[in-house]
Each structure stands twice: as structure tokens, then as C-alpha cells.
């Protein structure tokens, strides 16, 4: 009989725990998730910024290539020079090599800084749109898909967010005066 009583108490305790846990799950409300990688990649502003950064990088690489070509030209002429001329050109060569190294590091730093600023701006745009979407559609939580082990496809609101982002970007670019 004692064993039956303990079994009954155990079942009641399990029922209480399970019913309170389901109450917590029900209290969580409406939940969705967003694939941030997909959202980031399909956002028009990301594409524009990527093109812009590529263009800047190509321009900077031209400057670096030009300086590297100057160094190569000096190095190629070195064997043909007298010892006195070699000494003078050697100093010039060292200065140009140092300038190339410094300029290369500065270009990489500038590009990284520019990329980080643009990345921050894009992520802020995404966050604002997600917050607005959640409030308008009654979501209590919208999660990043990277924290999910499983998410039903019906809970994925990524395409809605992408559409809102791109529509907002189009509206913002129409408001801005055209550059001549």
C-alpha cells in the first residue's frame, strides 16, 4: 500500500510540473524566427554597399600596384648601375618599400573600418524592421535562426522582413536628392 501511495504522489507531482511547464510555454505567446544570413544577403543595401566597397578596394589596389611597379622597375635597373648609383637607388628603394608596406596596411585598415560601419548600419536597419514587424503583427519574440535547433517553416518570417527592408530602402533612396 505504501508503494501505491508513493506512486500516486509521484504521478501528482509529475502532473503539476508538466502542467506548469506547459503554462510557461503557452505564456510565451507568438514566436517567429528570421534567417539573418539570408536577410542580410538579400537586402538591397547590402548589395549596394558590397559593390561600393569593391570599387573602393579596386581603386586603392591600383595605387598599390603602381607603387609596386615603381619598386620593380628600380630593382630591375639595379644590376646595371654603378656602386655609387646603387647606393643612392637602394635608399630610394627602401623608402618606397616602406611606403608600400605602410600604404597597404592603411588601405586594409580603412577598408575594414568602412566595412564595419556599413555592417553596423545594415544590422541596425534589420533590427528596426524586425521590431516594427513584431509589434505590428503581435509577436512576443522573433529569434535569430542560429539559436534554433528546430523551427517550423511557418514560423520563418525572413521573406517578410526582406520585403519590408527592401521596400523601406527604395522609399529612402527616392527621398534622397540625386547626386550629379
N, C-alpha and C positions, 0 to 999 in steps of 0.2 A: 504494500500500500504506500509506503513511504516513497518508493521508487516512482510510482504513478503520480504522486503529489509533486515531486521534483520535475518530472516530465511536464506536467501541467504548468507549473510556474515558469519553466524554461520556454514553453510554447507561448505563453502570455507575454513574457519579456521579449521574445523574438518578434511577436506581432506588434508590440508597442514600438520597438526600434524600427521595424520596417515601415510602419505607418507614419512615424515621424520623419523618416528619411524621405518617403515619397512626398510628404508635405513640404519639405525643403525643395525638392525638385519641382513641385508644382508652383511654389512661390517664386521660382526663378523667372518665370514669365516667358516672354517671346525672345528666342535666341536665333541668331544667324551667324554666318561666318563669311569672310572675304579672303580670296586668294590675292594677297598683296603683291606677289611677284607678277601675276597676270595683270592686275590692275595697274601696277607701275609701268609695265611694258606696253600696255595698250593705251595709256594716257597720251594724248597728242603732245602735250607739253614736254613729256619725256623725250619723244622722238625729235622735237624741235631743238631741245637742249642738247641732245646727243649729236645732232648734225652741227650745231653751233660749236660745241667743244671739239669735234673732229676738224672743223675748219680752222679753229684757232691753233690746234695741235699741228696741222699741216703747215701753217704759216710759220710757226716757231721752228719746226723742223727744217724749213728752207733756210732760215738764218743759221741754224746749227750746221747744216750741210755746207753752206757757203764758207763758214769759218773752217770746217774740217777740210774742205778743198784747198783753202789757202795754206793750211798746215801741210797737206800732202804735197803741194807744189814746192814749198820751201824744202821739205825733206828730199824730194826728187832732185833738186838742184844742188843739194849739199855736197855730193861727191865731186862735183865739177868746180867747186870753189877752192880758193887758196885757204891756207890755215887762218890767216887774218880775217878773211871774209866769212869763213866758217864760224869763227868765234863770235862775230857780230850777229850772224844769222841764227846762231844757236840761242843767243839771248832772246831774240825776237820769237824764235820757235817755242821756247819755254813760256814766254808771256802769252802767246796765242794758245798754247795747250792749257795753260791755267785759265785763260778766259773761256775757252770751250768747256772746260770742266765746270766752272762756276755758272756759266750761262745755262748749261744743260741741267744742273741741279735747280737753278732758279725757275726754269721753264717747267720742270716736273712739279715743283712746289706750287707754282702759280696755277697750273692745270688741276692739281689735286684740290687746291683751295676753291677754285671756281666750281669744280665738280661737286664738292661737299656742300657749297652754298646752294647750288641748284637742286641737289638731292634733298636738302633740308626743306627748301621751298615746296618741292613736289610732295613730300611726305606731309607737310602741313596742309596742303590743298586736299590731299586724300583724307586726312583726319577730319577736316572741316566738313567735307561732303558726307562722310560716314556718320558723323554726329548729327548732322541735319537730317539725313535719311532715317536714322534710328528714331529720332524724335517725331518726325512726320508719320512714320509707319508703326509706331508703338513698340519698338524693340527695346527690351531691357538691356540686352547685351548683343554686341556684334564682335565676334572674336577673329583674330588672325588665324588663318588656316594652319599655320605652322605649329600652333599649340594643340591642335586637334589630333586625336587618334582616329576618330571617325566622325564624319559629318554627312548627313543625308544631302543629296543633291538639291532637294527642295529648300534647304536652309542656306544654300550658297547664293549670296546676293551680289557677287562680284560684277556680273554684267550690268546690273542696275547701277552700281557705283561707277563703273567705267563710263556708261552712257551719261550719267549726271556730270561727271568730271569733264568729259569732252564737250558737252553742251555748255557748261559754265565757261570753259576755256574759249570756245567760239564766241560767246557773248562778250567776254572780257577783251578779246582781240578786236572785235568790231567797235568797241567803245574807245579803244586807243587810237590816237591820231597816227596816220600812216607816215613812215619815215621816208624822206626823199633823198 
